[in-house]
């Protein structure tokens, strides 16, 4: 059985690690390189860096930060935010990132998923999906400027639930009219090797992951799904793994010292969840 991965998520805003609530009210949480080194020493399995304002501000991600992290941290890490072309992805891989995470550009330029996958492999191609829950009666086409590529099948509410999870882009600022489960299936078809699913409703609240949408996406695809948004304690991670997540992202509980990686893994191991234990790390 594959070990479940614990992945601290470092949201980057203008070169600093930040954490907010529902994608807003950002607080400073440190220097990215220093935070990354600390998590590596604590036994994290991977890291994720998301430049949360790059797409919204129309600027490139911080390449120099990626280089500095790659020079000092030897664990795998994923980078996302502001990646609009294959050339952008190539620069990040060359700077030291192991995986590329697409979000806004996956929606606005879906062929980019396939381009990155063909060049670097599906294992290096991650798609972030940021859904927000809404009543089915309110769900509809939100952006008529989306590519004609998107047919009606991607806009039909997932029939198993009275609510719809609508995909958002640009750091959660822009609704798309795309239904989350259908979009997850589509990004797998296009070549993505992993999905990071971040519930906008649960993000930063520390009340637990949105388990219904997490399970729905895990059941719908055959690639790893990473739970994101809402972790408040190790039990929440256990719940995410129980419904099918291959990995769990967390930020607040680690950034501010509420729990350590080692404490979290010890709890999960005791609960019967297979995790990688690093000897001597407490």
N, C-alpha and C positions, 0 to 999 in steps of 0.2 A: 504494500500500500504506500502510495506517495505521501510524503510528509506535507502537512499543511503549512503554508508560508505566512509569516508575520511581517508586514511591510509598513514601516513608518512612512507617512506621506508628508512631504515638505512642500507646502504651498509657498511659492515665491512671488513677492511683489516688490519690484524695483530693487532686486538684489538681496532682500531679506526674507527669512522664513516668517510667515504670518499664519494666524489662525483666526477664523471668524465663526459666525453663526448664520446658517442659511446663506452662505457665500457673502455675508456682509459683516460690518462691525469688526474689521480686521485688527488684530493685536500682534505686536512684534514678538517673535519667538526665537530670534537669534540669527547668527551668521550661518549660511548654508553649509560651508565646508566644516566648520566646527561641529554643527549638529550632526552632519553625516558621519564624521569620525566617531562621535559619541555613540551613535547607534550601531556602527560596525563593532565597536568594542563591547557593546551590550549583547551582541549575538543576533541582531536582526538578519533576516534571510535575504532581503532586498530592500531597495529604497525607491521611492517615486518622487521626482521633482516636477511640479506643475507650476509653470509661470502663469498665474491666474489672470493677469491683466494684459498679457501680450496680444492675444487675439482681439480683445475689446479695443485696445489702443492702436492696433494695426502695426505693431513693431515686432522685430525679431526677438527670439528668446536669447538669454544671456549665455552666449557661447563660452566666454572666458570663465564663467562660473562652472560650467560643465567640465572644462579642462582642469580646473583646479581641483574639483571633486575627484576626477579620474586619476589625478596624480597622487592623491592622498588616501583614497578609499578603494579597496580591492574587492568589495562585494558588488554584485550586479546592481545596476540602477537604470531606471526608465526616466525619460525626459519628455515632457509635453508642454504645449502652450505656444501659440504663434507659429506652428509648423504649417506652412501653406503650400510648399512644393517639394518635389523629390530632392532638389538641391538643398533645401533646408534640412531635411532628414539626413542626407549624406553628411553635411557638416557636423551634425550632432553625433552621428556614429563615429566619424573620424576624430571628434574631440574626446571620445571615450564612453559615450552612452552605449549600453547593451541593447536597449529597446527604445523604440520611438512610439510615443502616445499621440494619437490623433483624436480630436474632438470636433471643434467647429469646422475644420477643413474636411473632415470625413463626411459631414453633411453637405457642405457647399461644393466640394469637389470629390465625390465618392470614388472616382477612379484613382485618387491618390492612395487609397488603401491597397489597391491591387498593385500599383507601381512600387510602393515600399515593400510589399510582400514579395514581389518578384525579384527585387534587387537584394534584399537583406534576409528574406525568409519570413514565413508566418510567425516563427518564434520571436522575431524582433518587431512584430507589428501589433501594436496594442491600440484598441479603440476605447476611449472614455465615453461613457454615456451618462448624461445628467438628466434624469427624469424628475418631473414634478407631478404629484397626484392631483386629479381634478375629476369632477363628476362627468360621466359619459355624455350627459346632455349638453355640457359646455364645450366638449371637444370638437374641434374642427380645423380646417385649414387655416393656419395662422400667418403664413408667409407666402404670398403668391409669387414671390421672386425666387423661390427654391427651384433647382434644376428640374426640367421636365422629366428627368430620369425617374423621379419618384412617382410611382403610380398609386392608384387608390388603395392597393393592398397594404401599403405602409401607413395608411391613415385610418384603418379600421380598428376600433377599440378591441382590445383583447377580450374575448367573449366570456371568459371565466370570472370576470370581476365587474362589479357595478361602477368602479372608478377606472379612469384611464391614466396611465403614466405617460405624459407628453415629454418628448425629448427637448431639451433646451441647449443652446450654444452660447458662445461669447461669455463664458464665466457665469452661466445661468441667467444672463440678462435677456436672452432672446428665445421665445418659444418658436417651435418649428412646424407644429402640426403633425409630427411623426410619432407613431405609437411605439413605445419602448421595446416590447417583445418582438414585434415585426422587424424593427430596426436592428435588434441584436442578431436575429437570424440572417439579415441581409449583410451585415458587416462580416459575419463568418463566411458567407458565400463569396464575398469579395476578397477574402484572403487574410483577414485578421486572425491571429493566433491566440488572442486573449482579449477579454473585455473587463474594463474597470467600471463597475456600476455604482454611481454616486447618487444616492437619494438626496435631492435638494430639500425635501421636507424634513429629513432627519439630520442633515449636516450640522455638526457643531452642537447639537442638543444633548448629546451623551445619554440618550434614552434608548439606544439600541438601533441596529440596522432595520431598514424597512424589509422585513422578512418575506411578505407576500410577493413583492416585485422581484426580490432576489431569487426566491424559489422559482418563480415563473420563468425568469431568464435562464437560470441554471438548467431547468428542465427542457428549455427550448433549443439549446445549442449544445454542441459537442466539443467546445473549446473551454479552457479554464475561465472561470468568472471570479473576479476579485471583488469582495464586498467592500463598500466604502460609504462613509457618511453615517455618523450616529453612535460610534463606539464609545461607551462610557465606563466599561469594566471588562475583565476577561470573560465573564459569562456571556456578554454580547458576542464576543468572537466565537465562543463555543456554539452559540445558536446559529450563527452564520455558517459555520462548517457543517452543522447538522442538516441544514437545508440544501447543501450542495456546493457551497463556495470552495474554491481551491486555495484561496488566500484571503487575508483580511487586511485592509488598510486601516490605520488608526493614526491620529495626530494629537489631539488635545491630551489624551490620557498619558502619552509618552512625553510630549513636549514640556509639559509643566510638572512632570515628576509624580503624577498620581500613581502610576504603575511603571515598573520596569519591564523590558522585554523578557528577562529571565523569570520574573514573577508570573508574567502572563503565560509563558510557555509551561512553567511548572503546573499552573492551574489546569491548563489544557491537557497536559500529559496525564494528570491525575484523573481527569474526566474521560480518558480514553481516546483523546484526539492525538493522532500521530504528528509530532513536531520534532524539529531538529534541536537537540539540547547541546549547548556548547559547554564542555567541561570547564569548571573553574570560574564561570561567569555567574554572578549573583545579582 
